[in-house]
Amino acid sequence: RMLLDKEDSVSLVSLQSREKTRGCAGCNGKIRDRFMLQALDRYWHEDCLKCACCDCRLGRVGSTLYTRANLILCRRDYLRLFGVTGKCAACTKLIPAFEMVMRARDNVYHLDCFACQLCRQRFCVGDRFFLKNNMILCQMDYEGGNLNGEAQRLSQ
């Protein structure tokens, strides 16, 4: 039984001629190859240790694999499926690791949430926006409210 959310390293093990053959955790067949992979406290044929999403061979991709909900995944797919960039400073929902974001100082935002928090106006490249108490404001709302904040210009 695999653990939920485990990171493990993959190692290549030489099969000694006197050693009894081991069973592959992937296909349940006997491992008769000269080398086998060891990961998650089990042994694998080099072709059997693959990412459940993209089918890449994990012995070749690198030395790390991830498990979650009984899936064995490469780093890219693990982050794509389960990783998070952080919480959106505007809506406070989690942002998946693969999603494009906007950043202002230490804050991270969903693209759709990066708008004036008073009038909801979206910003375009070159527009000025203001940060006041972690609120994003357009120039009109910033000047109309006499708030003291730090002006920034949105760049590509």
N, C-alpha and C positions, 0 to 999 in steps of 0.2 A: 504494500500500500504506500503510495507516494504522499509526501507531505504537501500541504497547501503552501504555495509561495516559497519555494526553495531555490536557491542558487547553488549550483554545484560545478566543479571543474571536471573536465574529461581528461583521462590519461590513457596513453597507449601502453599496453602491457604485452610483453613477449611471452608466448606460450612455450613453456619448457617441454622438451620431448618426453620426460618422465612423468610430467604432470597429467592428472586425469582430465579428460575433456570436460569443458564446462558448457552449460546450456545458455543460449542467447536469450536475454530478457525481451528482445523484440519479436523474434520469430519462433522461439522455443526450440530451435534446432541446435545441434551440437556445433560448437565452435572448433573447427579443425584448422583454421588459418594459423599462420605463423604469429600474427599479432591480433589482439582484440582490444576493444575499448572498455575502460572501466569508468562507470559513472553511476551515481545514485545507489552506490553500494551493490551494483550488479555488473554483469559482463555482457558485451554486445559484439556482434559482427560489425565491422566498419560500415557496411551498407545499411544496417538495421537501426542505427542511432540517428534518427532524423527528426527535424522539426515537424510537428503535427500540422502546421499551417502551410509552410512553403516547401516542405520536403527536402530542404538542404541538409547535407550530411554534416552533423554537428562535430564530428571528429576533424573535419577540414576547416570549418568556418572559424573556429577559435577554440579556446579552452574553457568556455563557459556555456552552460545551458541553464534553463529555468523550467520549473514545473509549477503548474497551477491547475487545480481542478482536474487532476490526472492527465493533463496535457504536458508534453515535453516540447519546449519552444526554444528557438534561437533568441538572442537578445533583442533583435529588431522587432520580431513578432510579439515577444513578451511586452515590450514597451508600447507597441502599437495597440495591443489589446487591453493591457491592464495598467500601463504607466500613467502617471499624471504629471503635468508641468507645475501645478499648484492650483490655488484657488483664484478665481477671477475677483479682482478688487471691487468690481461693480456689482455683480450678482451673487458672489460668494460660492458659486458652484465650481466643482472640480473641472480642470481643463485637461483633456487627454494629451499625452505626451506628443502625439503626432500632429496635433492641431496647430495651425498658424495662430500667432498671438501678437498683441501689441504690448509694448512695455513703456512705462513712464516712471522714471526713477526706479524704485524697488517694486513697483506694482506691475502685475501681469493681468491682461484683459483678453476675453474672447474678442474676435474682430467685431462681432455685432454689438458688443457691450462698450466698445471704445467710441463713446459719443458724449456730448454734453449731458451731464446728469440732471440738468434742470429742464432744458427744452428738447433733449434727445437728438439734436442736430448731429449728423455724422460728419467726421472730419475727412478732408482730402489732403493729399500731399501738398505741403506748403502752408496749410492753414495753421494759425496760431491757436494753441489751447493753453489753459491755465490749470495749475494744480493748487487746490486749497483744501486743507484737511483731507487729503486723499480723494477729493472730488475733482473730476475733470469738468472744466467749464469752457464754453466757447467765449470768444472775446466780448460779445454782446452781454451775456449774462455776468461775466466777470466785471465788466465796466459798469453795468447797471446795478450790481449789488455792492459796489465799493468794497469788495473783498481783497485782502492782501494775499496774493499768491505768487507763484513763480511761473512766468510765461515760458513756454517752449514752442518750437516750431516743428511740425510733423515732417519728417524727412523719409526718404525711401530707404 
